[in-house]
Amino acid sequence: MVIIYNPKYEALKRDRMLADEATDSDVKYVGYSLIFHNTNFEAAEVVKKYFDKDIVERSFRTMKGEVQLHPIRMWLPQRVNAHIKICYLSMCLLSLIKYKCRKIDISPIDIIQELQTVYKVNLKHATTKQIFSKVVTLSNKQKSILKALKCSV
């Protein structure tokens, strides 16, 4: 069994629960997570795999949000098919990322996490109407990932 303590999560969740009139006993273990496993992995590896799962689920949620999907009603065949296609597409994208970045030895989940902070700012001058674009300064790791993926910014 692995016990994890997350002080940031505790502070956020505890404040929210107390604002909703929770008692001290209700918030006693907020911030703690228990992971039971019966594998030969080290505790650190188990925790990493557990939280990698969350990142994949968040990625799926983000993708669903981007294409404006509503909650999947599993009893409707069309929605089941759409859900399966989105999940399949997500896994294809993760597999492609893994394949293209195999030489830099970074997992697709870590790549998604690393690239979440990359963004581009477009500015338009009010009088001259000239347009300027600026990509935030990339870290060396982000540059190597984009190069491996053959993406331009």
Backbone torsions as a table, in degrees:
resi	resn	phi	psi	omega
1	MET	NA	136.3	179.0
2	VAL	-114.1	131.4	177.3
3	ILE	-109.7	127.6	-177.8
4	ILE	-118.9	136.9	175.9
5	TYR	-119.3	127.1	-178.3
6	ASN	-121.5	97.8	-176.2
7	PRO	-64.0	-33.9	178.6
8	LYS	-64.2	-46.1	178.7
9	TYR	-62.9	-40.6	-179.7
10	GLU	-59.2	-48.1	-177.3
11	ALA	-61.3	-46.9	-179.2
12	LEU	-64.2	-49.6	-176.4
13	LYS	-68.1	-42.4	-178.9
14	ARG	-61.3	-46.3	179.5
15	ASP	-60.8	-43.0	-179.5
16	ARG	-64.8	-43.4	-179.2
17	MET	-67.4	-41.8	179.5
18	LEU	-66.0	-34.3	176.3
19	ALA	-64.7	-29.3	177.7
20	ASP	-90.7	21.5	175.1
21	GLU	67.3	34.4	174.0
22	ALA	-75.8	154.8	179.3
23	THR	-90.7	168.9	178.2
24	ASP	-60.3	-36.1	179.3
25	SER	-69.2	-27.8	177.6
26	ASP	-67.3	-33.2	-174.8
27	VAL	-103.5	11.6	-174.9
28	LYS	-57.1	-42.0	-175.3
29	TYR	-110.0	17.4	177.9
30	VAL	-64.6	134.8	-179.2
31	GLY	101.3	-11.8	179.5
32	TYR	-104.0	140.7	174.6
33	SER	-129.1	143.6	176.3
34	LEU	-116.0	130.3	177.4
35	ILE	-122.1	117.0	177.1
36	PHE	-98.6	133.0	176.7
37	HIS	-145.3	155.0	176.8
38	ASN	-127.0	45.8	-179.0
39	THR	-107.0	176.8	176.6
40	ASN	-94.4	5.6	-179.9
41	PHE	-72.1	152.3	172.5
42	GLU	-70.4	158.4	-178.4
43	ALA	-56.8	-41.8	-179.0
44	ALA	-62.0	-39.2	179.8
45	GLU	-68.6	-39.0	178.3
46	VAL	-63.2	-44.7	-179.9
47	VAL	-63.2	-43.2	179.5
48	LYS	-61.1	-45.8	179.6
49	LYS	-63.2	-38.0	179.3
50	TYR	-62.8	-47.0	-178.1
51	PHE	-76.4	-25.2	172.8
52	ASP	-60.8	-36.9	177.7
53	LYS	-59.4	-41.7	179.2
54	ASP	-63.0	-37.8	-179.4
55	ILE	-66.6	-40.9	178.2
56	VAL	-63.5	-43.8	179.6
57	GLU	-63.1	-40.0	177.3
58	ARG	-65.0	-37.3	177.9
59	SER	-62.7	-43.2	177.3
60	PHE	-61.4	-44.3	-179.9
61	ARG	-61.1	-41.8	178.9
62	THR	-63.4	-45.1	179.7
63	MET	-61.8	-41.5	178.5
64	LYS	-62.1	-39.9	179.3
65	GLY	-65.4	-38.6	-178.9
66	GLU	-64.0	-35.6	-179.4
67	VAL	-96.9	12.4	173.5
68	GLN	59.7	41.9	176.4
69	LEU	-84.0	142.8	175.2
70	HIS	-91.0	171.0	179.7
71	PRO	-52.2	139.2	-176.9
72	ILE	-77.0	125.5	173.9
73	ARG	-98.1	104.4	-169.5
74	MET	-66.0	-10.7	-179.8
75	TRP	-89.2	-5.9	177.8
76	LEU	-98.7	119.4	-175.6
77	PRO	-55.2	-39.7	-179.2
78	GLN	-63.0	-39.5	-179.0
79	ARG	-72.1	-36.6	176.1
80	VAL	-61.6	-45.1	179.1
81	ASN	-62.0	-43.5	179.5
82	ALA	-63.2	-43.4	179.8
83	HIS	-61.3	-45.1	179.5
84	ILE	-62.4	-42.0	180.0
85	LYS	-64.5	-41.1	179.2
86	ILE	-66.0	-44.2	178.2
87	CYS	-63.2	-41.0	178.4
88	TYR	-63.8	-45.0	178.1
89	LEU	-60.2	-42.7	178.3
90	SER	-60.1	-45.5	180.0
91	MET	-66.7	-35.4	176.2
92	CYS	-62.7	-44.0	179.2
93	LEU	-63.3	-43.1	177.9
94	LEU	-62.9	-39.8	178.1
95	SER	-65.1	-41.0	178.4
96	LEU	-64.2	-43.4	177.0
97	ILE	-60.1	-44.6	179.9
98	LYS	-61.2	-44.0	-179.2
99	TYR	-64.7	-47.5	-177.0
100	LYS	-69.0	-25.9	-176.9
101	CYS	-105.5	18.5	-177.2
102	ARG	-63.8	-29.7	-177.9
103	LYS	-74.8	-25.9	179.8
104	ILE	-94.6	-0.7	170.7
105	ASP	54.4	55.1	174.5
106	ILE	-128.4	135.4	-178.5
107	SER	-70.6	152.4	179.3
108	PRO	-57.4	-35.7	179.9
109	ILE	-64.8	-44.3	178.6
110	ASP	-65.5	-33.8	178.6
111	ILE	-65.7	-45.6	178.5
112	ILE	-60.1	-44.4	179.3
113	GLN	-61.7	-43.1	-177.4
114	GLU	-66.1	-36.8	-175.9
115	LEU	-85.8	-4.2	-179.5
116	GLN	-64.4	-22.6	-177.6
117	THR	-93.5	0.6	-179.9
118	VAL	-83.6	128.4	175.2
119	TYR	-152.3	163.6	-177.7
120	LYS	-120.9	138.2	179.4
121	VAL	-109.6	129.2	175.8
122	ASN	-111.0	126.6	179.9
123	LEU	-122.1	145.5	177.8
124	LYS	-126.9	123.8	179.6
125	HIS	-68.3	133.0	-174.2
126	ALA	-63.6	-40.0	-175.4
127	THR	-94.1	-43.9	-176.6
128	THR	-85.0	-12.6	-178.9
129	LYS	62.0	16.3	178.2
130	GLN	-75.6	138.8	-177.3
131	ILE	-105.0	133.0	177.9
132	PHE	-119.6	140.0	175.4
133	SER	-124.2	138.5	179.8
134	LYS	-142.2	126.8	173.8
135	VAL	-91.4	137.9	178.2
136	VAL	-56.7	153.7	-179.8
137	THR	-61.5	125.8	-178.0
138	LEU	-89.9	145.4	173.3
139	SER	-76.2	164.9	178.2
140	ASN	-61.4	-36.8	179.1
141	LYS	-63.7	-44.1	178.6
142	GLN	-64.2	-39.6	177.8
143	LYS	-62.2	-43.6	-179.1
144	SER	-66.9	-35.3	177.8
145	ILE	-66.1	-48.6	-180.0
146	LEU	-62.8	-35.4	177.9
147	LYS	-67.0	-43.3	179.7
148	ALA	-64.0	-36.4	179.3
149	LEU	-80.6	-7.5	-177.9
150	LYS	58.2	46.6	178.2
151	CYS	-107.7	141.4	174.7
152	SER	-103.9	155.3	178.2
153	VAL	-116.4	NA	NA
